[in-house]
């Protein structure tokens, strides 16, 4: 069962986002501009895309060194210095993650695209036939949100660094170094935003399956033993199982893709938050920018944790929906599909 060839699928909506990421040097996909299908996407370590990504990152690091020499004011606030050092370390970790593990990204993109390609009228998808609404939801809104998040992180990171670079270097050198340092925040923000984006899409796919089962009468009802099920119950259950497996595989790939990185990144954020709190206590002069940066990082982490929990709930909801089906009123094939 396939959707119509003219229907827009996940890859069509995601492609502009992937192009922006490639321009910024994050998650370099080699031929994202030419690839018309996610199975044609190529990722090679020794490619122009990866060299470009390395050039962008290395240029920012070099410009920081050129204008500041990585000379920080150790006497002003040791806790603030810890924040800056952790931010530098986090940027390097995120850069290595985006470069080394980007080879798994096409698999996830292909799985999400496969779900859309295999949609049929059986599934209830409010946005499925509305290209404009889907484009606004899966392309425009994420890009606007991403640019706002990057802008906040960029400005606040730069302002924090301004407090640690000795003014003796000159106002121009200090400002340029600080803003290039703010540019490194792109690698700190985008990987987590992409995780949230992919997670929301996976959750949406799970919800489409769950809503269809509930609203079209394919679910079980413990309190109604005389319930009548649709005639296509067996075929529908087989289709739902297959689509649910596609979503479950997407969750597995996403977890494999982000697993170790998320642990390291959240450790860095915890250290930053602790150092920020210590800075607030010991030096009231940095409250504004540090507070904004701290709240921003906490909100991103909370969003990651919340959406991760929601995926789990949406993925297991099908068990509750099918629990209570009266097996004597369905075919043997349907019983097999439900029990699988």
Buried (B, 14 or more C-beta within 10 A) or exposed (E): EEBEEEBBBBBBBBBBBBEBBBEBBBBBBBBBEEBEEBEEBBBEEEBEBBEBBBEBBEEBBEBBEEBBEEBBBEEBBEBBBBBBBBBBEBBEBBBBBBBEBBBBBBBBBBBBBBBBBBBEEBBBBEBBEEBEEBBBBBBBEBBEEBEEBBEBBBBBBBBBBBBBBBEEBEEEBBBBBBBBBBBBBBBBBBBBBBBBBBBBBBBBBBBBBBBBBBEBEBBBEEEEEEBEBEEBBBBBBBBBBEBBEBBBBBBEBBEEBBEEBBEBBBEBBEBBBBBBEBBBEEBEEBEEBBBBBBBBBBEBBEBBEEBBEBBEEBBEBBEEBBEBBBEEEBBEEBBEBBEE
